[in-house]
Amino acid sequence: MSTASQATATPLPHDFSGQVAVVTGAAAGIGLATCQLLARCGAQLVLLDRSPAVPELAAQLEGGHPRHLGCVLDVCDEAAIGRAVASIEERYGRIDMLVNNAGVALLQEAGTATSADWDRTMAINLKAPFLLAQAVLPVMRRQQYGRIINLASQASVVALERHVAYCASKAGLVALSRVLALEWASHGITVNAISPTVVETELGKQAWAGAVGVAMRARIPVGRFAQPDEVAHLVAYLASRQAAMITGENILIDGGYTVA
């Protein structure tokens, strides 16, 4: 069987036909891998990112199907979030999934970390997911269905040097996920967090190149970093109807880092 035939014959893990997924930080890395997988599974994708490339990336999903939408958006802009969600609702009539993937890591030691970097980290990693979840709530509550997935980090449960603001923001994101899960379960909405170890995105490869990467891999029992597709498949499962009984969880995808 040819490679093309094998790809065609490979069953998709989920069927998201007729569902609308909103993904932040969608222009690269985990966000883009998630969009590509959800699109292959039939979802209509809305890509939110500061990158001006997102409209083109949306057009490239699933052969450039016009149903996908790419919006240039700063996730720290509350008014822009409101306008974007209103536009998505008007265009599609529903929002089934919100994947809060946009994030930033401004690394400093605790003794020298600046308040500006602290505030920026909290705004992007913690406040933005809260604002986006609030914005989609009326739509999901009306349809009595929704899946919210927040990309946290292994830094949500373990301390990492030079990650003081990052660790605090990701721990806060897990706590936020649990409260939303508790309050919104009666509306058919599940809220979960995913906490990966280092992921080999383009930025990840640069940040963990050389000796620092070798040392970090040595601390991970499986001996390697995660791949974007591995995280995307966990997102897809949590976004599926089969995961309806999973809510308020923080699922680690860290190759055993936090159990070593």
C-alpha positions in Angstrom: 0.0 0.0 0.0 1.3 3.5 -0.9 2.0 6.1 1.7 -0.9 8.2 0.4 -3.2 5.1 0.6 -2.1 4.4 4.1 -2.8 8.0 5.2 -6.3 7.8 3.6 -7.0 4.5 5.3 -6.0 5.7 8.7 -9.2 6.3 10.8 -9.5 9.7 12.4 -9.6 9.5 16.2 -12.8 11.6 16.5 -15.6 13.1 14.5 -16.1 16.8 15.1 -18.3 17.4 12.1 -20.6 20.4 12.7 -18.6 21.6 15.7 -16.7 24.9 16.0 -13.4 25.1 17.7 -11.6 28.3 18.8 -7.9 28.0 19.4 -5.6 30.8 20.7 -1.9 30.9 19.9 -2.8 29.1 16.8 -0.1 30.2 14.4 2.6 27.8 15.5 3.6 24.9 17.7 0.9 23.2 19.8 -1.8 25.6 18.7 -1.2 24.9 15.0 -0.9 21.2 15.5 -4.2 21.2 17.4 -5.9 23.2 14.6 -4.6 20.8 12.0 -5.8 17.7 13.9 -9.3 19.2 14.7 -9.7 20.3 11.1 -8.9 16.7 9.9 -11.5 15.5 12.3 -14.2 17.7 10.7 -14.3 20.7 13.0 -14.7 24.3 11.8 -11.6 26.2 13.1 -11.2 29.7 14.3 -7.5 30.6 14.7 -6.8 33.4 17.1 -3.2 34.8 17.2 -1.2 38.0 17.1 0.5 36.8 14.0 -0.7 38.4 10.7 -0.2 34.9 9.2 -3.3 33.4 10.8 -5.8 34.1 7.9 -3.4 32.4 5.5 -2.9 29.5 7.9 -6.7 29.1 8.3 -7.0 29.0 4.5 -4.5 26.1 4.4 -6.4 23.9 6.8 -8.1 21.0 5.2 -7.3 22.1 1.7 -8.3 25.8 2.3 -11.9 25.1 3.1 -13.7 28.5 3.4 -15.4 27.5 6.7 -12.2 28.1 8.7 -11.4 31.6 10.0 -8.1 33.3 11.0 -8.4 36.3 13.3 -5.5 38.6 14.3 -6.1 39.1 18.0 -4.2 40.2 21.1 -5.6 37.9 23.9 -4.9 40.7 26.4 -7.4 43.0 24.8 -10.8 42.4 26.5 -12.8 44.5 24.1 -11.3 42.7 21.1 -12.1 39.3 22.7 -15.7 40.3 23.0 -15.9 41.5 19.4 -14.2 38.3 18.1 -16.6 36.0 20.0 -19.6 38.0 18.8 -18.3 37.7 15.3 -17.7 33.9 15.6 -21.2 33.4 17.0 -22.8 35.4 14.2 -20.8 33.5 11.6 -21.2 30.0 12.9 -24.1 30.1 15.4 -22.2 28.1 18.0 -18.9 27.5 19.8 -18.2 24.0 20.9 -14.5 24.1 21.9 -12.2 26.7 23.3 -8.5 25.8 23.5 -6.5 28.4 25.5 -3.1 27.8 24.2 -1.5 31.2 23.9 1.2 31.7 26.5 4.5 33.4 27.3 7.6 32.4 29.3 9.7 35.4 30.5 12.4 33.7 32.5 14.0 35.5 35.4 15.2 34.5 38.9 12.8 35.4 41.6 15.2 38.0 43.1 15.5 40.0 39.9 12.1 39.4 38.2 10.5 42.7 37.2 7.0 43.6 38.0 6.4 44.4 34.3 7.4 40.8 33.2 5.3 39.4 36.1 2.2 41.4 34.9 2.7 40.5 31.3 3.0 36.8 32.2 -0.1 36.9 34.3 -2.1 38.8 31.6 -1.3 36.3 28.8 -1.1 33.0 30.7 -3.9 33.5 33.3 -6.1 36.5 32.7 -6.6 35.9 29.0 -7.9 32.3 29.4 -10.3 33.6 32.0 -11.6 36.4 29.8 -12.0 34.0 26.8 -13.8 31.5 28.9 -16.1 34.2 30.2 -16.7 35.4 26.7 -17.8 31.9 25.3 -19.8 31.0 28.4 -23.1 32.5 27.2 -22.9 30.6 23.9 -22.0 27.3 25.5 -24.6 27.7 28.2 -27.3 28.4 25.6 -26.4 25.2 23.7 -25.8 23.3 27.0 -22.5 21.9 25.7 -18.9 23.0 25.6 -15.3 21.9 26.0 -12.7 24.3 27.4 -9.1 23.1 27.4 -6.4 25.2 29.0 -2.7 24.6 28.2 -0.8 24.7 31.4 2.6 23.1 32.0 4.5 20.8 34.3 5.5 24.1 35.9 2.0 24.1 37.4 2.9 21.3 39.8 6.7 21.5 40.2 9.1 24.4 40.8 11.5 25.3 38.0 14.4 27.7 38.4 14.0 31.1 36.7 10.3 30.3 36.2 8.8 32.2 39.1 6.1 34.1 37.2 5.6 31.2 34.7 5.1 28.6 37.5 2.7 30.9 39.4 0.7 31.6 36.2 0.3 28.0 35.2 -0.6 26.9 38.8 -3.2 29.6 38.7 -4.5 28.4 35.4 -5.0 24.9 36.8 -6.9 26.4 39.8 -9.0 28.5 37.4 -9.8 25.4 35.4 -11.1 23.6 38.5 -13.3 26.4 39.6 -14.9 26.8 36.1 -15.3 23.0 35.9 -17.2 23.1 39.2 -19.4 26.0 38.4 -20.2 25.2 34.8 -20.7 21.4 34.8 -24.5 21.8 35.1 -24.5 23.5 31.7 -22.8 20.5 30.0 -19.4 22.3 29.9 -16.2 20.5 30.9 -13.0 22.4 31.7 -9.7 20.7 31.9 -6.0 21.6 31.9 -3.1 19.9 30.1 0.4 20.2 31.5 3.2 19.2 29.1 6.9 19.0 29.7 9.2 20.7 27.2 7.6 20.4 23.7 9.7 20.4 20.6 8.1 23.3 18.9 10.4 25.7 16.9 10.7 27.9 20.0 11.2 24.9 22.2 14.0 23.6 20.1 15.8 27.0 20.3 15.3 27.4 24.0 16.4 23.9 24.9 19.3 23.5 22.4 22.7 22.3 23.5 23.8 21.3 27.0 20.7 22.7 28.7 18.5 20.4 26.6 20.7 17.4 27.2 20.4 18.0 30.9 16.6 18.4 30.8 16.1 15.3 28.8 18.1 13.4 31.4 15.6 14.4 34.0 12.7 13.0 31.9 12.3 9.2 32.4 11.3 8.5 28.8 14.5 10.4 27.7 13.0 12.9 25.3 10.7 15.9 24.9 7.1 15.9 23.8 5.9 16.5 20.3 3.2 19.0 19.4 1.1 16.2 17.8 1.1 14.3 21.1 -0.3 17.2 22.9 -2.8 17.9 20.1 -4.2 14.3 20.4 -4.8 14.8 24.1 -6.6 18.1 23.3 -8.8 16.3 20.8 -9.8 13.6 23.3 -10.7 16.1 26.0 -12.7 18.0 23.4 -14.7 14.8 22.4 -18.0 13.6 23.7 -16.2 10.5 24.9 -14.5 12.7 27.6 -17.8 14.0 29.0 -17.0 12.6 32.5 -13.5 14.2 32.7 -13.7 17.7 34.1 -11.6 19.8 36.5 -8.5 17.7 35.8 -4.9 18.6 35.2 -3.5 15.9 32.9 0.3 15.8 32.7 2.0 14.7 29.5 5.5 14.9 30.7 7.2 11.5 30.1 7.3 10.9 33.9 9.1 14.1 34.8 6.9 14.8 37.8 7.0 11.2 39.2 10.8 10.8 39.1 
